[in-house]
Amino acid sequence: MARYEQTLSHDKEKLCKWKVALKKASNLSGWHLAQDILEQTMDILFKIHVEIYLDAYFQKDMDESRLIKTIVESALRKLNRTPLHVAKYPVGIEDRLHELSPIIDVGKNDVRIIGIYGIGGIGKTTIAKAIFNKFVDDFECSSFLADVKDTSKQHLGLAHLQEMLLFDILGNKNLKVGNVHRGVNIIKERLCHKKVLLVLDDVDELDQMEKLAGRLEWFGSGSRIIITTRNKHILTSHGANEIYEVQRLDYHKAIELLSWNAFKRKLPVEDYLLLSNCVVDFAGGIPLDIEILGTFLCGRKKHQWQIVIRNLEKKPNKKLYEILHHAFQNDDECSIFLDTARLIVLSLLKLSAVLLHSWFIWLTGVQKLKNIEHVM
């Protein structure tokens, strides 16, 4: 305070107000915060403080009350944000983030569209959620649009996705776009000055990207648009700045993921190591297949693992679910499956009998008509 007394020696009135305010503040009761929460809160406030003060410096027109309001709103928005669930066992995710971080490069002020592509079950959505959680606090606003492919196929699906995007960014529940063409204009007008992190998950058509993130100019400086898809061509056609292909898990990561799902530990039980190797070989480094197999085999005995492996070896081209359904025909749960299948087959046989009977009656009627025509 002594330093400020020298600096503000010409303004005694302001100095007195400061002393009174500080005295009142020192007498206020506070709340106890756990150390980790306190550190997280201070980190967020520091980031917001720096960002907004820089903005105020360049704008030159942000008064103190507006500045305080903006800091409080930004802090509450960041503190109240709930992270997305990434995976029960996020094996290998950190490696993917390490590879993608320089591609995303949140420190640069350009706008980038980044495509993540790969085969089904390879972990594209999981990676996108991990990216979102890691970098979301570096952006002014954000939106994660899941299942774009399925949602867009519904009635007014793309318009609904546009409304979800605008709600995430602007917080206005009552904003309705009416139709996708109007939605495009609203997105362009309302987001062009905002630093946005946008994820479009599971895109399968170019039109979906055109209606949700058509051009780089739709978004403010420093924005990042992440798109996950199985189709590399639509990323190229849309002009993605960077395209990242998700690779299969290597042997060590695959074994670890299987072990967490099957044994709830990092490495397999020693007696099951050879069996685990066989399962991992079949899964071919695809995380979803490894998780399904590991969960299915969890708690089962060695001879049951052997039955599954034999079925996998005999039917390498059949769908995984189908193989697992037929793996244990004596198990109670599979008995239910087989009973259901028998009912379906019986129903189909009955339907076939009815159709054959109807066809026979029709054929007999036609023959009779022909005979009458011949007589006449």
N, C-alpha and C positions, 0 to 999 in steps of 0.2 A: 504493500500500500504506500510505503514511503516513496517508492519510485514514481508512482502515479501522482503523488502530491507535488512532486517537482514538475512533472509533465503538465499537470492541470493547474498550475499555480495561478494562471490568469482567469480560471473559471471556478471560483470558490463554491458557487451555488451547486454546480454539477458534482463537485467533489463531496459536498455534504450529503447530497442525495445518494451517492454511491455508498458512503459510510453507513447511512441509515439502512439502506437495502441489504448490505452485507451483514449488519448486526441482526436484522430480522431473519435473514436466511440461516444464520448460525444457530438461531434458537428454534428452528423448525425441527420437528421429530421426523425421523426417517424410517425406512423399512430394512429389515435384515435380508440380505441376498446371499445365496450360496456363491462361493468364489467363482465357479465355472459359469453361472448365469451372469454374474456381474461382469466378468471378462468378456462374455459374448455380447452383452448389452453395450459395453463401452466401445467394443470393436465396431459394432454396427453404427453407433452414434458418431464415432470418429469418421467412418467412411461417408456417412450422410453429410456431416458437417463440412468436410473438405469439398465434396461434390457440389453442395448447394452454395457454399461461399465462393467457389470458383465461378459458378453460374451467375451469382449476384455481382461479382467483380466485373464480368464482361457485359452484363446487362445494364449496370449502373442505376437501375430504377427500382430495386427491391428494398422496400422500407423494412424496419426492424420487426414490426408486427407480422408482416407477410413472411419474412424469413423464418421467424420462430414457428409460425403455423405450418410452414412447409417442412421444417425439420421434424416437428412432432408427428405430422401425418406420415412422413416417410418412415420414421422410426417405428410407429405403430404398425404400418403395413408390413415391414420386414420382420418385426418381432412376432406378429400374429400368423405369419405364413407357415403352413404345415408342409414339411417335406414329402415328396412322393415316395411311396414304397417301391424300392428298387428290386430286391430279390431276397428270399429267405436265406439263401447262401450265395452271396455275391462273389463267387470265385472268378478271378480273372478280370474283374471290372476295373480295378485300379490300373492294370496294364493298358486297358483300352483308353482310359482317361488320360494316361500319360502320353499316349500316341496322339490323341485328339487335341490336347491342350494347345500345342503350337499352331494347329490348324484353325482352332476357334479364335485364339489370340485376342482376348477381350480388351487388351490395352490399346488396340488400333481403332481409329475412328471411322474406318470404312464400313460399309454395310456388306455382309457376306451371307450367301446361301450355301449351306454345307449339307451335302447328301451323305447318308449312311445306308449302304445297301448290302444285301446278302440273302442267302437262301432262308426259307422258313425255319424257325426254331433256333437260329444262330445267335439270337440275343440282341437284335437291333433296338427293340423297345426298351429293354433293360438298360442298355447303354445310354439311350436318349434320356431316360429318367435320371440316371446318374449324372449326366451332363447338366441337366436342368437344376438338380439339387446343388451341384458344385458351384455353378456360375450365376445363379439367379440373383444373388445380392449385388452383383456388379452391374445390374441393369435397372433402369427407372421403372419398368413394368414388364410383365411376363405372361405367357399363356402356353399351356400344354394341351393340345387338342389330340386326344387319343382316338384310335379306331376310325380314322378319317374315311377309309374305304367303306366300312359297313354303314357308318352314319350318313355318308353322302348318297347312299343308295335308297335311303328312306325318303318319304314324301317331304319335299322342301328341306332335304337333308343339308345341302350346301348352305342354304340361307340360315339354317339353325347353327351350323358351324361358324358362320360369320358373326352371328349374334353372340355365341359363346366367346369368340375371340374379343369382340368389342366389350363384353361384360368384364372379362378378365383384365383388360387394359384400362377401361374407363370406369368400371364399377357401377354402370347404369343398368339396372335390371329391366327398366321399361323401354329401353331402346330396341325397336323392331326395324329390321331392314326392309321388310315387305317382299323383296325379290333379290336374287343374287346380283343383278346389275346395279341396283341401288346400293346394295351392300358393298360392292367394290368401291364405289365412290366415297362412301362413308369411311371405309378403312383407309383409303388414300388421304382423305382430308383430315381425319382425326389422329392418325398415327405418324404422319410424316415428320413430326418434330419430336417424337419420343424415341428414346433408346430402348429398344424392345428385344427381349429374348422370346422367340416363338418356336415351338416344336410342333410339327405336323407329323403325326405318327401313323404308319401303315398307309401310305399313299399308293394308289395303283393306277391313277389316270392323270394326265397332264392338266386336264380342266380343273381338277381339285386344287392344284397349286396356283393356277391362273386366277381362281376366284378368291383364294385366301392370302396369297403372297405373290401377286403377279409380277411386280417389278421391285428392284432395289429402292427406287425413289418413294415407294409407299411408306418407308420406315425412316426414322431419324438416324442421325450419325451414330455409329458404333453398334448398331443393331445386328443381331445374329438370328438367322432362320435355319433351323435344323429340320431336315426332312428324312424320314426313314421309309424305305421301300425295298421291294424285291427286284424292281425294274430299273436297271442302271440307265437305260435309254431315256426315260422321262426326265431324269436328272440332267442329262446332257442337253436334251431338248429345251429344258427350262433355263439353261445357262447357269447351272450351279458353279460357284467359284471353286469349291473343293469337293471331291468325292472320296469317301472312305469305305473300303470294302472290309466287312467284318470277317475275320479268319476263324477257322475252327480252333477249338481249344487244343493245346498240345497235350501230350500224354500225362504229364504231372498234374496239370490243372484238371484234366478230365477225371483222373483217379480221385483227386481231392473232392471234386463236386459229387461224384458217385458215392464216395465214402460218407460225406455229410448227409446225403439223402438216405443211404442204406444203413449206416452204422451210427450216425450222429457224432462222428468224430472225424479228425482231419485225414487219417489214413485207415485203410481197411483192416479188419481183424486179420491176423496173420494166416489163419486157416482158410480165409476167403480170398487171399491175394490173387491166386491163379484164376479163380472164377471171376474176380473183379476185372482182371485184365481182359478176359474174353468178352465181358459185357461192354467194356470201354471200346474194344476193337470194333464191335458191332455198331455202337453209337456213332463212331466216326468223328468224335470231337464236336458234335452238335449238342449244346447245353440242354435244350428241351428234351431230347431223347434220353440223355443221361439222367435228368431229373425224373422223368417218367419211370424209367427202368429202376432207378435207385429207390424211389418211393414204393414201387410195386414189390421189390425184393426185400424191403425192410422187414426184419423180424422173421424171415423165412429160413428154413433149414437148407443145408448144403444140397441135398438131393433135389429140393425144389428149384434152387438156382440152376442145377444141371438140366432139369426139364426145360426151363426157360431158354437156356443157352442152346439146347438141342433144337428147340422150335425156331429160334432165331437163325440157326445155321441151315435148317431145312427149308425155310421160307424167307430168304433174304430180301425178296422184292415185295413181300406183303406188308401192309400197313402195320405199324408197331402195335396199335391198340388191338387189332384183330388177333395178332400172335399172342398177346398177353391174355386175351379172353379165352383162348383155346389151350393155354399152357397147363391149367389144372382143371381137368374135366371132372374130377372127384370133389373139388372144393365146394363148400356151401354156396359161396358167392357166384361161382361159375355155374352151379346147378340152376340158380335163378336165371342166369343168362341163357342157358340151354333150354330151360322150360319156356322162356319167352320166345326163343327162336322156333321151338316146336309149334307153339300156338300160331305164330306167324305163318309157318309152312302149312299147317292145317287150314288156316283161313284162306290162304292162296289156293289150296287144293279145292276147297269148297267153292270158291269163286270161279275156278276153272271149270268145275262141274256144271255150275249154273250157266256159264257162258256157252259151254258145249251143248247143253240142252237147248238153250235159246237158238243157237246156230242151227241145230237139227230141226227144230220147229220151223224156222225161217226157210230152210232148204226144202222141207217137205211142202210148205205152202207154195213156194215158187214152182216146184215140180207139178203140183196140182193145177196151178194157173196155166202152165204150159200145156198140160193135157186137155184142159177145157178149151184153150185157144185152138188146139189141133183138131178137136172134134167139130168146133164151129167152122 
